Amino acid sequence: MKRKPDILWVLVVLFSLGVVTTGYTQSLMADRADHQVSIFGRKPG
């Protein structure tokens, strides 16, 4: 009975890390997309 809480804690930690990393990568991708759009938008034609 001692290993079940350990497995639950490991799953909780992995799930929280996954949520944090996905949110971080989404914010990075959004920032990069904004920068690319601004750079290409301000490019002299």
Steps between C-alpha positions, in 0.01 A plus 500: 500500500800730530583498129159613372531857639851517354370404155218754534747774596722412203201517265392835649851644461529376141155637413579841651835513319325413173245777548772754586721402208212507249392844621860623482552366148168644384599842633839471328339400170254790527785744571701368205197522271437860612864590441503338155178677402631834626836454324342399169230766539754781547727375223542778244347405168 
